[in-house]
Amino acid sequence: MRLKNVPGSREAIAESEYTIKNETEMKGKWHELFGNSNPIHIEIGMGKGSFIMEMARRNPNINYIGIEKYSSVLIRAVEKRVQEPEMNNLFFIRMEAEYIEDVFDKGEVGYIYLNFSDPWPKDRHAKRRLTSRQFLARYVNILAEGGGVTFKTDNV
């Protein structure tokens, strides 16, 4: 699927109060941003944000961070988030998932969601899959004791 360019999306994301710009500086300090010690759940490759927005609505006692690398997709989630200013348990990061350990400390994340990620079906692209051994090792490093990963796919 080819992504449609959304003019001004990078600028809008950079200006949004719901998007974290200095994510590496937040490592080990995410609870300060949320103002509580609730568990942190992240969705990697969150797309337009429907799943994580609904999770944040249903679970106000859990802090959520949505991660998406494409500005033209993330802007849709930011636009939805603006419509719900009272939701104080959800923020977004625009970044590549491979840098996840630069953003979250060991044991800082309670749960990771991988929903319908790009399957990268060719063997030569295996290292790009969010379920590759390299990515799974990164997830283990940031997950809290007893944490987990949920993976959903429609590519069978």
C-alpha positions in Angstrom: 0.0 0.0 0.0 1.4 3.4 -1.0 1.1 6.1 1.6 -0.5 9.3 0.6 1.5 12.4 1.4 -0.3 14.8 3.7 1.1 18.3 3.2 2.0 19.9 6.5 1.8 16.7 8.5 5.4 16.9 9.9 4.9 20.5 11.0 1.5 19.8 12.6 3.0 16.8 14.5 5.9 18.9 15.7 3.5 21.6 17.0 1.1 19.2 18.7 1.0 19.0 22.5 0.2 15.3 22.2 3.4 14.4 20.3 6.6 13.9 22.2 9.5 15.5 20.4 12.4 14.8 22.8 11.6 11.1 23.3 15.2 10.0 24.1 15.3 12.5 26.9 12.2 10.8 28.4 14.0 7.5 28.9 13.3 6.4 32.5 11.1 9.5 33.1 7.8 8.6 31.4 5.9 8.6 34.6 6.8 12.3 35.1 5.1 13.1 31.8 1.9 11.4 32.8 2.1 12.6 36.4 1.4 9.2 37.9 3.0 5.8 38.3 0.4 3.8 36.2 1.7 1.1 33.9 2.9 2.2 30.4 1.6 0.3 27.4 2.9 1.0 23.9 1.6 0.3 20.4 4.3 0.0 17.8 3.2 0.8 14.2 -0.1 2.3 15.5 -1.3 3.6 12.1 -4.2 6.1 12.4 -4.6 5.4 16.2 -8.0 3.8 16.4 -6.9 0.9 18.6 -4.7 2.9 21.1 -7.3 5.6 21.3 -10.0 3.1 22.3 -7.6 1.4 24.8 -6.9 4.8 26.4 -10.6 5.5 26.7 -11.4 2.1 28.3 -8.4 2.1 30.6 -7.8 5.5 32.2 -5.6 3.8 34.8 -3.0 2.8 32.1 -0.7 5.2 30.3 -0.5 4.7 26.5 2.2 5.7 24.0 1.5 5.2 20.3 4.5 4.9 18.0 4.4 5.5 14.3 7.1 6.3 11.8 5.1 7.9 9.1 4.0 11.5 9.6 1.2 11.2 7.0 -0.3 8.4 9.1 0.4 9.7 12.6 -1.3 13.1 11.8 -4.7 11.2 11.6 -4.2 9.9 15.2 -3.2 13.4 16.4 -6.3 14.9 14.8 -8.5 12.4 16.7 -6.6 13.0 19.9 -7.2 16.8 19.7 -11.0 16.0 19.8 -10.6 14.5 23.3 -8.5 16.9 25.4 -9.7 15.4 28.6 -7.9 12.1 27.8 -4.7 12.6 29.7 -3.3 9.0 29.4 -2.2 9.0 25.7 0.8 10.5 23.9 2.4 9.8 20.5 5.9 9.5 19.2 7.1 9.7 15.6 10.0 7.4 15.3 11.5 4.1 13.9 10.8 1.1 16.1 14.4 0.0 15.9 15.4 2.8 18.4 12.9 1.7 21.0 15.7 1.0 23.6 16.9 4.6 23.3 13.4 5.8 24.4 12.4 3.3 27.1 14.5 2.1 30.0 14.8 -1.5 31.1 11.5 -2.7 32.6 9.7 0.6 31.9 7.0 -0.8 29.6 4.2 -3.0 30.9 2.8 -4.2 27.6 3.5 -3.9 23.8 0.9 -4.2 21.1 1.8 -5.1 17.5 -1.4 -4.8 15.4 -1.4 -5.7 11.7 2.2 -4.7 11.1 3.7 -4.7 7.7 4.6 -8.5 7.1 7.6 -7.8 4.9 7.1 -11.2 3.2 10.4 -11.4 1.3 13.2 -13.3 3.0 15.6 -10.4 2.4 13.4 -8.1 4.4 13.0 -10.4 7.4 15.1 -8.0 9.6 12.5 -5.3 9.1 9.7 -7.3 10.6 8.5 -6.1 14.0 8.5 -9.7 15.1 12.1 -10.5 14.0 14.5 -11.9 16.6 16.3 -8.5 16.8 13.1 -6.7 17.6 11.9 -9.3 20.0 15.2 -9.0 21.9 14.6 -5.2 22.1 11.1 -5.8 23.5 12.4 -8.1 26.2 14.8 -5.4 27.3 12.2 -2.7 27.8 9.4 -4.9 29.2 8.6 -5.0 32.9 8.6 -8.3 34.8 5.4 -10.0 33.9 4.9 -7.8 30.8 3.8 -9.1 27.5 3.4 -8.6 23.8 0.2 -9.0 21.8 0.6 -9.6 18.1 -2.3 -9.6 15.6 -2.0 -10.2 11.9 -4.1 -10.9 8.9 -1.2 -12.2 6.9 -1.4 -16.0 7.0 
